[in-house]
Amino acid sequence: MCGFTGFINKAGDNSNIGEIFEMTQAIHHRGPDDTGIVVCSFREKKIKEIDLRSDRNFSGNYHCAVGFNRLSILDLSPNGHQPMIDHEKNIIIAYNGEVYNAFAYKDYLINKVYKFKSETDTEIILYLYQNYGFEAMLEKLNGMFAICIIDLNKDVFFLARDRMGIKPMYYYHDNNTFIFGSEVKSFLANKYFSAKLESENLDEYTRFGFITGNDTLLKGVFTLEPGAYLTLSDGNLQKHKYWDIYNGAELLDISFNKAKDLLEEKIAESLKLQLLSDVKIGCQLSGGIDSSLITLITANNLKDYDLNSISIILDDSKYSEEKWIDIVSQKTNVSSHKYKLDAEYFAGNFKKAIWHFDFPLLIPNSLGIILLSEKARNFFTVFLSGEGADEMLAGYGRFYSGNILSNKYIWFLLKNAPIINNRIYNWSTGIRDKKSFGAVDWYIAVTTQLHPDTLRQIKPDINFERTVLKRKEIFNSGSGDFVRKCQRYELKTWLVDLLMRQDKMTMANSIENRVPFLDHNIVDFCRRLPSAYLCKIGSNANKNTKIILKKIAEKHFGKAFTYRDKSGFELPLTDFYKNPEFNSWVHDLIIPGIKNRGIFNYNIITDLFKNTDKLNREKVHVIWSLISFETWAQLFLDNEK
């Protein structure tokens, strides 16, 4: 697990070593064990590895530069140094992530007379590229990754991201330069880049808290989409898709019990692959069924291993999952470490969390992940978590409600019950024609935590129709029944942003996070399951969402554990807002900043902050989203540290 950044000066300007060094230092937290910088020239077919002790003022005819920070996981020796250069000094690779099946190809490559100098998956990927070509290489990889390959023989630059978007990758492209990196903050040190707000995307951010697709809140900055790669050759940038989430009509002809057993086997197989490491591994244990199953299966795989789990707990019993964490710890016999997230930590690390995320944070519990990764460093460098199960297996309540609303008979009844229908419709204001309004509009709308009336108070000129254009396109492009469309929609929208929060909050403290549920083979299997195995209409939403995984959990942990009300990981924000340090900072810097920026109605946060005790859940989130945005704007747009 690492981070890399770089640029290609399209106009032919020579690489500035000081500039690439600053860009690399900006993401040093992603890989504190080693740093490397390589420059090259497509024109002159040459590569130079920079000696950071003596080449700081180096200048030469090199117009491309790549900087790398390494978090050593496999082969802890200097042989794993990156960027890595092939034996003939024509190809450069910079790679962030883990490819779990890489070593299955090593003997084949040795037989093909490739000579290895390390025990890293990086070198295997390099030789797979040389043997098969870039896209064919990507198709063979099982893992989480962002990969950059520069091939001077072919005059081409490649940049790829893993299938599910577990690892981040951003790029910026104009007439002068192409900039790329694991985190956007590295771009700020490049002379050709200036952080400017992309106002076209503001309405979507205001409503949903993140931008879907490859757009961002920064002008000219894009995310490389999951399952995609870029090529840049002779100034021509092209995007390619090498994998996508299964979107066909074919379903598996399989009984529920057989599907349940197969799913458990596949999760165990994924976990076994993901235990590959030369450093200590542990588990993130929230007490929910997803992380609990991961912890249980990991413990079963590592019988003689001193397995540690890390958990965040809260003082308020209304939010605490400590009881369930303790049950799992006792059953699995892991060494459990629990840490409290309090108002002081929240106040002291709010700004840090925004900085590390690169964008405004949608979810407050991101502060818990930062604390979790900070404490985890005392016990291990890699941890396993349960991200992806809710999106893949229909775990959210909105799957259940949307499934009901999508039933044409139920919808007919609701349309003729004005009180109920108006409540549903009003939540999705912006659909002007009530006749065209349906379950899809409702489903997309409820993924925001703010009512349209509240959104109008925050941003009176908000364009509701524009906020949902991309999202409706994604939803309606799905095949199958409503539940399967919801499943695909969640995997392509909410999950991608969730994975970025998980990656950046853990890498802020140099911790690698692995997500066994998101092995693409498991995703493909779950996409072909009958919807009734995931979610169905019944008398109890909790028992009729994520059905198949809950049956697996019930076998191991019992009914009381499995079917308790879903709590998520909410923070007692009203208590945290009262912290004197946080309160003063908001009044002294954030509210004046919101007023001066002139984008949002600053009066609303002024009024809300006067008496946080009387706020409902929605108003609490209004405060969060406005503070989050303004903090980000000051850090990135104003460049105020």
Solvent accessible surface area in square Angstrom, and as a share of the most:
residue,aa,sasa,rsa
1,M,5,0.02
2,C,7,0.04
3,G,0,0.00
4,F,0,0.00
5,T,0,0.00
6,G,0,0.00
7,F,0,0.00
8,I,10,0.05
9,N,3,0.01
10,K,66,0.28
11,A,72,0.56
12,G,19,0.19
13,D,50,0.26
14,N,74,0.38
15,S,8,0.05
16,N,76,0.39
17,I,4,0.02
18,G,32,0.31
19,E,17,0.08
20,I,0,0.00
21,F,37,0.15
22,E,102,0.46
23,M,0,0.00
24,T,0,0.00
25,Q,80,0.35
26,A,30,0.23
27,I,0,0.00
28,H,68,0.30
29,H,33,0.15
30,R,0,0.00
31,G,0,0.00
32,P,51,0.32
33,D,79,0.41
34,D,46,0.24
35,T,25,0.15
36,G,3,0.03
37,I,0,0.00
38,V,1,0.01
39,V,1,0.00
40,C,1,0.00
41,S,0,0.00
42,F,30,0.13
43,R,131,0.48
44,E,81,0.36
45,K,96,0.41
46,K,62,0.26
47,I,28,0.14
48,K,60,0.25
49,E,79,0.35
50,I,9,0.05
51,D,50,0.26
52,L,39,0.19
53,R,216,0.79
54,S,84,0.54
55,D,25,0.13
56,R,109,0.40
57,N,148,0.76
58,F,55,0.23
59,S,90,0.58
60,G,22,0.21
61,N,55,0.28
62,Y,23,0.09
63,H,12,0.05
64,C,0,0.00
65,A,0,0.00
66,V,1,0.00
67,G,0,0.00
68,F,1,0.00
69,N,0,0.00
70,R,15,0.05
71,L,4,0.02
72,S,14,0.09
73,I,4,0.02
74,L,13,0.07
75,D,16,0.08
76,L,96,0.48
77,S,41,0.26
78,P,118,0.74
79,N,73,0.37
80,G,1,0.01
81,H,52,0.23
82,Q,7,0.03
83,P,3,0.02
84,M,4,0.02
85,I,27,0.14
86,D,6,0.03
87,H,105,0.47
88,E,116,0.52
89,K,131,0.56
90,N,37,0.19
91,I,6,0.03
92,I,1,0.00
93,I,0,0.00
94,A,0,0.00
95,Y,6,0.02
96,N,0,0.00
97,G,4,0.04
98,E,6,0.03
99,V,1,0.00
100,Y,14,0.05
101,N,31,0.16
102,A,0,0.00
103,F,64,0.27
104,A,86,0.67
105,Y,48,0.18
106,K,28,0.12
107,D,104,0.54
108,Y,85,0.32
109,L,0,0.00
110,I,86,0.44
111,N,122,0.63
112,K,101,0.43
113,V,117,0.67
114,Y,46,0.18
115,K,144,0.61
116,F,46,0.19
117,K,103,0.44
118,S,6,0.04
119,E,104,0.46
120,T,6,0.04
121,D,7,0.04
122,T,5,0.03
123,E,2,0.01
124,I,0,0.00
125,I,0,0.00
126,L,2,0.01
127,Y,5,0.02
128,L,0,0.00
129,Y,6,0.02
130,Q,63,0.28
131,N,45,0.23
132,Y,78,0.30
133,G,21,0.20
134,F,11,0.04
135,E,65,0.29
136,A,37,0.29
137,M,0,0.00
138,L,0,0.00
139,E,96,0.43
140,K,61,0.26
141,L,1,0.00
142,N,13,0.07
143,G,14,0.14
144,M,1,0.00
145,F,0,0.00
146,A,0,0.00
147,I,0,0.00
148,C,0,0.00
149,I,0,0.00
150,I,0,0.00
151,D,4,0.02
152,L,1,0.00
153,N,95,0.49
154,K,128,0.54
155,D,56,0.29
156,V,17,0.09
157,F,0,0.00
158,F,21,0.09
159,L,0,0.00
160,A,0,0.00
161,R,4,0.01
162,D,0,0.00
163,R,17,0.06
164,M,5,0.02
165,G,0,0.00
166,I,15,0.07
167,K,2,0.01
168,P,0,0.00
169,M,1,0.00
170,Y,7,0.03
171,Y,14,0.05
172,Y,29,0.11
173,H,59,0.26
174,D,42,0.22
175,N,138,0.71
176,N,63,0.32
177,T,0,0.00
178,F,0,0.00
179,I,0,0.00
180,F,0,0.00
181,G,0,0.00
182,S,0,0.00
183,E,1,0.00
184,V,0,0.00
185,K,3,0.01
186,S,0,0.00
187,F,0,0.00
188,L,45,0.23
189,A,30,0.23
190,N,4,0.02
191,K,123,0.52
192,Y,53,0.20
193,F,16,0.07
194,S,66,0.43
195,A,17,0.13
196,K,113,0.48
197,L,37,0.19
198,E,32,0.14
199,S,65,0.42
200,E,107,0.48
201,N,17,0.09
202,L,10,0.05
203,D,3,0.01
204,E,12,0.05
205,Y,9,0.04
206,T,12,0.07
207,R,9,0.03
208,F,3,0.01
209,G,11,0.11
210,F,18,0.08
211,I,25,0.13
212,T,4,0.02
213,G,39,0.37
214,N,31,0.16
215,D,38,0.20
216,T,9,0.05
217,L,4,0.02
218,L,2,0.01
219,K,94,0.40
220,G,24,0.23
221,V,1,0.01
222,F,67,0.28
223,T,25,0.14
224,L,0,0.00
225,E,47,0.21
226,P,27,0.17
227,G,0,0.00
228,A,1,0.01
229,Y,16,0.06
230,L,2,0.01
231,T,19,0.11
232,L,10,0.05
233,S,38,0.24
234,D,142,0.74
235,G,40,0.39
236,N,83,0.43
237,L,46,0.23
238,Q,92,0.41
239,K,96,0.41
240,H,56,0.25
241,K,100,0.42
242,Y,18,0.07
243,W,52,0.18
244,D,66,0.34
245,I,13,0.06
246,Y,42,0.16
247,N,47,0.24
248,G,23,0.22
249,A,85,0.66
250,E,107,0.48
251,L,77,0.38
252,L,57,0.28
253,D,154,0.80
254,I,31,0.16
255,S,65,0.42
256,F,51,0.21
257,N,97,0.50
258,K,113,0.48
259,A,0,0.00
260,K,32,0.14
261,D,65,0.34
262,L,51,0.25
263,L,0,0.00
264,E,30,0.13
265,E,91,0.41
266,K,53,0.22
267,I,1,0.00
268,A,34,0.26
269,E,108,0.48
270,S,3,0.02
271,L,0,0.00
272,K,145,0.62
273,L,70,0.35
274,Q,7,0.03
275,L,29,0.15
276,L,60,0.30
277,S,28,0.18
278,D,79,0.41
279,V,35,0.20
280,K,80,0.34
281,I,6,0.03
282,G,0,0.00
283,C,0,0.00
284,Q,25,0.11
285,L,0,0.00
286,S,52,0.34
287,G,0,0.00
288,G,22,0.21
289,I,15,0.08
290,D,19,0.10
291,S,9,0.06
292,S,0,0.00
293,L,1,0.00
294,I,1,0.01
295,T,0,0.00
296,L,11,0.05
297,I,13,0.07
298,T,0,0.00
299,A,15,0.12
300,N,73,0.38
301,N,55,0.28
302,L,39,0.19
303,K,158,0.67
304,D,154,0.80
305,Y,74,0.28
306,D,92,0.48
307,L,9,0.05
308,N,10,0.05
309,S,0,0.00
310,I,0,0.00
311,S,0,0.00
312,I,18,0.09
313,I,11,0.06
314,L,8,0.04
315,D,112,0.58
316,D,49,0.26
317,S,101,0.65
318,K,149,0.63
319,Y,50,0.19
320,S,31,0.20
321,E,30,0.13
322,E,59,0.26
323,K,132,0.56
324,W,38,0.13
325,I,0,0.00
326,D,44,0.23
327,I,64,0.33
328,V,0,0.00
329,S,12,0.08
330,Q,146,0.65
331,K,105,0.45
332,T,15,0.09
333,N,138,0.71
334,V,14,0.08
335,S,45,0.29
336,S,41,0.26
337,H,41,0.18
338,K,69,0.29
339,Y,53,0.20
340,K,115,0.49
341,L,5,0.02
342,D,58,0.30
343,A,19,0.15
344,E,114,0.51
345,Y,35,0.13
346,F,0,0.00
347,A,15,0.11
348,G,49,0.47
349,N,21,0.11
350,F,2,0.01
351,K,77,0.33
352,K,64,0.27
353,A,0,0.00
354,I,0,0.00
355,W,56,0.20
356,H,17,0.08
357,F,11,0.04
358,D,0,0.00
359,F,23,0.10
360,P,4,0.02
361,L,2,0.01
362,L,13,0.07
363,I,24,0.12
364,P,18,0.11
365,N,31,0.16
366,S,0,0.00
367,L,1,0.00
368,G,1,0.01
369,I,20,0.10
370,I,0,0.00
371,L,6,0.03
372,L,6,0.03
373,S,0,0.00
374,E,62,0.28
375,K,58,0.24
376,A,0,0.00
377,R,103,0.38
378,N,104,0.54
379,F,61,0.25
380,F,7,0.03
381,T,23,0.14
382,V,0,0.00
383,F,0,0.00
384,L,0,0.00
385,S,1,0.01
386,G,10,0.10
387,E,32,0.14
388,G,3,0.03
389,A,0,0.00
390,D,19,0.10
391,E,2,0.01
392,M,0,0.00
393,L,0,0.00
394,A,0,0.00
395,G,4,0.04
396,Y,33,0.13
397,G,46,0.44
398,R,42,0.15
399,F,0,0.00
400,Y,24,0.09
401,S,41,0.26
402,G,0,0.00
403,N,24,0.12
404,I,42,0.21
405,L,16,0.08
406,S,40,0.26
407,N,52,0.27
408,K,145,0.61
409,Y,153,0.58
410,I,49,0.25
411,W,31,0.11
412,F,132,0.55
413,L,118,0.58
414,L,23,0.11
415,K,92,0.39
416,N,97,0.50
417,A,34,0.26
418,P,89,0.56
419,I,142,0.72
420,I,86,0.44
421,N,13,0.06
422,N,57,0.29
423,R,187,0.68
424,I,21,0.11
425,Y,37,0.14
426,N,69,0.35
427,W,61,0.22
428,S,3,0.02
429,T,35,0.21
430,G,16,0.15
431,I,26,0.13
432,R,213,0.78
433,D,75,0.39
434,K,84,0.36
435,K,175,0.74
436,S,76,0.49
437,F,7,0.03
438,G,18,0.17
439,A,12,0.10
440,V,34,0.20
441,D,10,0.05
442,W,31,0.11
443,Y,0,0.00
444,I,1,0.00
445,A,2,0.01
446,V,37,0.21
447,T,16,0.09
448,T,8,0.05
449,Q,55,0.25
450,L,6,0.03
451,H,44,0.20
452,P,1,0.00
453,D,78,0.41
454,T,5,0.03
455,L,0,0.00
456,R,91,0.33
457,Q,85,0.38
458,I,1,0.01
459,K,18,0.08
460,P,105,0.66
461,D,106,0.55
462,I,16,0.08
463,N,66,0.34
464,F,15,0.06
465,E,70,0.31
466,R,100,0.36
467,T,2,0.01
468,V,12,0.07
469,L,114,0.57
470,K,65,0.27
471,R,2,0.01
472,K,58,0.25
473,E,125,0.56
474,I,33,0.17
475,F,1,0.00
476,N,82,0.42
477,S,55,0.36
478,G,8,0.07
479,S,36,0.23
480,G,41,0.39
481,D,76,0.39
482,F,25,0.10
483,V,3,0.02
484,R,5,0.02
485,K,53,0.22
486,C,0,0.00
487,Q,0,0.00
488,R,20,0.07
489,Y,2,0.01
490,E,0,0.00
491,L,2,0.01
492,K,48,0.20
493,T,3,0.02
494,W,34,0.12
495,L,0,0.00
496,V,29,0.17
497,D,19,0.10
498,L,31,0.16
499,L,2,0.01
500,M,13,0.06
501,R,10,0.04
502,Q,5,0.02
503,D,5,0.02
504,K,1,0.00
505,M,0,0.00
506,T,0,0.00
507,M,0,0.00
508,A,10,0.08
509,N,25,0.13
510,S,10,0.06
511,I,0,0.00
512,E,0,0.00
513,N,6,0.03
514,R,0,0.00
515,V,4,0.02
516,P,0,0.00
517,F,0,0.00
518,L,5,0.02
519,D,12,0.06
520,H,33,0.15
521,N,74,0.38
522,I,2,0.01
523,V,1,0.00
524,D,46,0.24
525,F,15,0.06
526,C,0,0.00
527,R,1,0.00
528,R,50,0.18
529,L,0,0.00
530,P,29,0.18
531,S,13,0.08
532,A,56,0.43
533,Y,35,0.13
534,L,0,0.00
535,C,2,0.01
536,K,97,0.41
537,I,82,0.42
538,G,31,0.30
539,S,123,0.79
540,N,65,0.33
541,A,41,0.32
542,N,26,0.13
543,K,109,0.46
544,N,15,0.08
545,T,6,0.03
546,K,7,0.03
547,I,18,0.09
548,I,0,0.00
549,L,0,0.00
550,K,13,0.05
551,K,80,0.34
552,I,2,0.01
553,A,0,0.00
554,E,35,0.15
555,K,122,0.52
556,H,45,0.20
557,F,24,0.10
558,G,31,0.29
559,K,131,0.56
560,A,82,0.64
561,F,5,0.02
562,T,5,0.03
563,Y,39,0.15
564,R,45,0.16
565,D,124,0.64
566,K,111,0.47
567,S,50,0.33
568,G,47,0.45
569,F,55,0.23
570,E,70,0.31
571,L,11,0.06
572,P,12,0.08
573,L,14,0.07
574,T,36,0.21
575,D,71,0.37
576,F,9,0.04
577,Y,1,0.00
578,K,93,0.39
579,N,11,0.06
580,P,104,0.66
581,E,110,0.49
582,F,2,0.01
583,N,42,0.21
584,S,58,0.38
585,W,49,0.17
586,V,0,0.00
587,H,82,0.37
588,D,98,0.51
589,L,95,0.47
590,I,0,0.00
591,I,17,0.08
592,P,51,0.32
593,G,12,0.11
594,I,4,0.02
595,K,112,0.47
596,N,128,0.66
597,R,66,0.24
598,G,62,0.60
599,I,41,0.21
600,F,16,0.06
601,N,49,0.25
602,Y,63,0.24
603,N,78,0.40
604,I,15,0.07
605,I,0,0.00
606,T,41,0.24
607,D,84,0.43
608,L,22,0.11
609,F,9,0.04
610,K,153,0.65
611,N,65,0.33
612,T,10,0.06
613,D,99,0.51
614,K,169,0.72
615,L,33,0.16
616,N,88,0.45
617,R,149,0.54
618,E,34,0.15
619,K,45,0.19
620,V,17,0.09
621,H,14,0.06
622,V,0,0.00
623,I,0,0.00
624,W,2,0.01
625,S,19,0.12
626,L,4,0.02
627,I,1,0.00
628,S,0,0.00
629,F,2,0.01
630,E,1,0.00
631,T,2,0.01
632,W,0,0.00
633,A,0,0.00
634,Q,25,0.11
635,L,5,0.03
636,F,2,0.01
637,L,39,0.19
638,D,59,0.30
639,N,93,0.48
640,E,97,0.44
641,K,135,0.57
